[in-house]
């Protein structure tokens, strides 16, 4: 739910804890792992170079990598203009690499139908902006007995009754519900996947293999329902999808990141992230991509300036987050004001506390005005993340 997102792999910690507490670690896995640790990457594939992408197969899982997630966010409105934001992210985390032979794999499964190297977790949030209400829930399940999993054909990712599933070649349905909130949304995949970084290879640090395979699907027309406070609203809007898989870590001294997605009214889109150093500086592996029709422009760390204009102090964690920015990208002749649609969109999860919520964008590109909505993810303001091993 990241969106330099291989970094959302904080969920590795949760995966390890669940498997070990339940005594379901796969054969060969360490039984002495403590909270705050995650498995070393030996035996997993790393992202060293661009891959040969094959869609729709690559919409599905890649279990040879340690960490993977399917991340959806959207900005929606009811028939009366009532605004909502949503996030539904499902994470896959491997505690151990796949068994080297079919016989060994079969033997492990025969030992217990619960035994699996895969744990899934999910974050689900709804921002009811008119009410100033932020609703969140986190869930976990093993990748066994049909409790959670991912498939390529047909495309589906699920954790219990929270589900992402294909409804034809270009439509995907998102379904998630709790006692306090629910979404049932249909997304139209109106454009081909956008490969982030170098042909889908997104580097996160100077170390060999410290990268992810990463694509986005942007400007997806969305319709369906959002339920909050016992009332169901028919909604329309646009959604964004990120899918990443990797076996990598944060470089030492990189304490967190600020990530942004924007979907503009003229059909263009922007992804941008800054990896944040402990001294407040920006890692040289920060960057993003400008997307406008068939034109895409890869952006590096030196291509943009993000200036914080205001901050917000969380009444929950006590952390101080940026709460308004000015973004300038000279090579695109672009300047934007970025503001949260509501201040309090902070999540507290089993692995980290961070801010993730709906944003507004307003400014210009050249002489043309530019307006849009999107999402932002701000990490490392509560929990320093470079000491955690994960995806």
LINWO-V107554 format. One record per pair of residues at least 4 apart in sequence whose C-alpha atoms are under 6 Angstrom apart, sorted by sequence separation. I is the first residue (numbers start at 1). J is the second residue. D is the distance in Angstrom with one decimal. If there is no record, write none. Layout:
I/J/D
I/J/D
This chain:
17/21/6.0
25/29/6.0
54/58/5.7
77/81/5.2
78/82/4.9
102/106/6.0
109/113/5.6
128/132/6.0
151/155/5.4
158/162/5.6
167/171/5.2
177/181/5.8
195/199/5.5
196/200/4.6
197/201/5.2
227/231/5.4
264/268/5.4
277/281/5.1
291/295/6.0
299/303/5.9
314/318/4.9
349/353/5.8
364/368/5.4
380/384/4.9
2/7/6.0
19/24/5.2
20/25/5.9
77/82/5.2
128/133/5.1
143/148/4.8
151/156/5.2
158/163/4.3
166/171/5.9
167/172/5.4
177/182/4.0
195/200/4.3
197/202/4.4
205/210/5.7
227/232/4.2
264/269/5.8
276/281/5.9
277/282/5.9
291/296/4.5
314/319/5.4
329/334/5.2
348/353/4.3
364/369/4.2
380/385/5.9
2/8/4.5
19/25/5.4
77/83/4.5
99/105/5.3
143/149/5.3
150/156/5.6
157/163/6.0
166/172/4.4
176/182/5.5
204/210/5.7
226/232/5.7
263/269/4.5
276/282/5.0
290/296/5.4
313/319/5.6
328/334/5.7
347/353/5.6
363/369/5.8
364/370/4.7
76/83/5.8
77/84/6.0
127/134/4.7
141/148/6.0
150/157/4.2
157/164/5.1
165/172/5.5
176/183/5.5
204/211/5.2
226/233/5.3
262/269/5.4
275/282/5.7
290/297/5.0
313/320/4.3
328/335/4.5
347/354/5.5
363/370/5.1
76/84/5.1
149/157/5.8
156/164/5.5
165/173/5.3
175/183/5.6
203/211/4.1
225/233/5.4
262/270/5.0
275/283/5.2
289/297/5.5
312/320/5.5
327/335/5.6
346/354/5.7
347/355/5.9
362/370/5.8
75/84/6.0
126/135/5.2
149/158/5.6
156/165/4.3
164/173/5.8
175/184/4.7
202/211/5.4
225/234/4.6
261/270/5.7
289/298/4.5
312/321/5.3
327/336/5.1
346/355/4.1
362/371/4.5
75/85/4.7
125/135/5.4
148/158/5.3
155/165/5.8
164/174/4.8
174/184/5.7
202/212/5.2
224/234/5.8
225/235/5.5
261/271/4.6
289/299/5.4
311/321/5.5
326/336/5.7
345/355/5.8
361/371/5.5
74/85/5.6
125/136/4.3
148/159/4.2
155/166/5.3
163/174/5.9
174/185/5.2
201/212/5.8
224/235/5.5
260/271/5.7
275/286/5.5
288/299/4.9
311/322/4.3
312/323/5.6
326/337/4.7
345/356/5.9
361/372/5.0
74/86/5.4
124/136/5.7
148/160/5.9
163/175/5.2
173/185/5.6
201/213/4.9
223/235/5.6
260/272/5.2
274/286/4.7
287/299/5.1
311/323/4.5
325/337/5.9
345/357/5.3
361/373/5.7
73/86/5.4
124/137/5.4
147/160/5.2
162/175/5.6
173/186/4.5
200/213/5.4
223/236/4.4
259/272/5.8
273/286/5.8
287/300/4.3
310/323/5.2
325/338/5.1
360/373/4.6
73/87/4.4
162/176/4.4
172/186/5.7
200/214/5.1
222/236/5.5
259/273/4.2
273/287/5.6
287/301/4.9
310/324/5.0
324/338/5.6
359/373/5.6
72/87/5.7
123/138/4.7
172/187/5.1
200/215/6.0
222/237/5.1
258/273/5.5
272/287/5.8
286/301/4.8
309/324/5.2
324/339/4.7
359/374/5.1
72/88/5.2
122/138/5.6
171/187/5.5
222/238/5.1
258/274/5.2
272/288/4.1
308/324/5.9
309/325/5.2
358/374/5.8
359/375/5.2
72/89/5.9
122/139/5.4
171/188/4.6
221/238/4.7
257/274/5.5
271/288/5.1
284/301/5.5
308/325/4.5
341/358/5.6
358/375/4.6
71/89/4.3
121/139/5.5
170/188/5.7
171/189/6.0
196/214/5.6
220/238/5.2
257/275/4.4
271/289/5.3
307/325/5.3
340/358/6.0
341/359/5.1
357/375/5.5
45/64/5.6
70/89/5.6
121/140/4.2
170/189/5.0
196/215/5.4
219/238/5.7
220/239/5.1
257/276/5.2
270/289/5.8
307/326/5.1
340/359/4.3
357/376/5.6
44/64/5.7
45/65/5.2
70/90/5.4
120/140/5.7
195/215/4.4
256/276/5.3
270/290/4.7
306/326/5.8
339/359/5.6
356/376/5.5
44/65/5.4
69/90/5.6
96/117/5.5
120/141/5.3
194/215/5.4
255/276/6.0
270/291/6.0
306/327/4.6
339/360/5.3
356/377/4.4
69/91/4.3
95/117/5.2
120/142/5.9
194/216/5.1
218/240/4.8
254/276/5.7
255/277/5.7
269/291/5.0
305/327/5.8
338/360/5.7
355/377/5.7
13/36/5.9
68/91/5.8
69/92/6.0
94/117/5.4
119/142/4.5
193/216/5.7
217/240/5.9
254/277/4.5
255/278/5.7
268/291/5.6
305/328/5.3
338/361/4.8
355/378/5.1
68/92/5.1
94/118/4.6
119/143/5.4
193/217/5.0
217/241/5.0
253/277/5.7
268/292/4.3
304/328/5.7
337/361/5.8
354/378/6.0
13/38/5.6
67/92/5.8
93/118/5.7
118/143/5.2
216/241/5.5
253/278/5.6
304/329/4.6
337/362/5.3
354/379/5.0
12/38/6.0
67/93/4.8
93/119/5.4
216/242/4.5
303/329/5.9
336/362/5.4
66/93/5.9
92/119/5.9
336/363/4.3
66/94/5.1
92/120/4.6
215/243/5.8
335/363/5.6
91/120/5.4
214/243/5.9
335/364/5.6
91/121/5.2
114/144/5.8
190/220/5.8
214/244/4.5
334/364/5.8
90/121/5.8
91/122/5.9
189/220/5.4
213/244/5.6
334/365/4.3
90/122/4.3
188/220/5.3
213/245/5.6
333/365/5.4
89/122/5.4
187/220/5.9
188/221/5.4
212/245/5.7
333/366/5.2
89/123/5.3
187/221/5.8
212/246/4.6
88/123/5.8
187/222/4.5
88/124/4.6
186/222/5.6
87/124/5.5
186/223/5.5
87/125/5.1
185/223/5.6
210/248/4.8
86/125/5.5
185/224/4.3
86/126/4.5
184/224/5.6
85/126/5.7
184/225/5.3
85/127/4.8
183/225/5.8
84/127/5.5
183/226/4.6
84/128/5.1
182/226/5.8
84/129/5.8
182/227/4.9
83/129/5.8
181/227/5.2
205/251/6.0
181/228/4.8
44/97/5.7
43/97/5.7
319/382/5.8
1/71/5.5
12/93/5.8
204/285/5.7
1/89/5.1
61/150/5.8
26/116/5.9
24/115/5.5
26/117/5.6
60/151/5.2
60/152/3.8
57/152/5.4
15/119/5.5
265/371/5.9
264/371/5.5
265/372/5.4
264/372/3.9
263/372/5.4
263/373/5.6
262/373/5.6
263/374/5.8
262/374/4.3
261/374/5.3
261/375/5.3
260/375/5.8
260/376/4.4
259/376/5.5
259/377/5.0
258/377/5.8
258/378/4.7
257/379/5.4
256/379/5.0
256/380/4.1
255/380/5.5
255/384/5.0
256/385/5.9
255/385/5.1
255/386/5.3
254/386/5.6
252/386/5.6
250/386/5.2
249/389/6.0
249/390/5.9
249/391/5.8
248/391/4.9
247/391/5.0
246/391/5.8
50/199/5.9
50/201/5.1
78/233/5.9
78/234/5.5
78/235/4.3
77/235/5.1
76/235/6.0
77/236/5.5
76/236/5.3
48/209/4.6
76/237/4.3
47/209/5.1
75/237/5.8
46/209/5.3
75/238/5.8
47/211/5.5
74/238/5.7
47/212/5.7
74/239/4.0
73/239/5.6
73/240/5.4
72/240/5.6
72/241/4.6
71/241/5.5
71/242/5.0
70/243/4.8
69/243/5.8
69/244/5.8
68/244/5.6
68/245/4.1
67/245/5.6
67/246/5.5
65/246/5.4
66/247/5.1
65/247/5.6
46/247/5.2
6/212/6.0
134/345/5.9
3/242/5.9
85/358/5.6
67/391/4.7
38/389/5.5
12/390/4.9
10/390/5.6
9/390/5.1
9/391/4.3
6/391/5.9
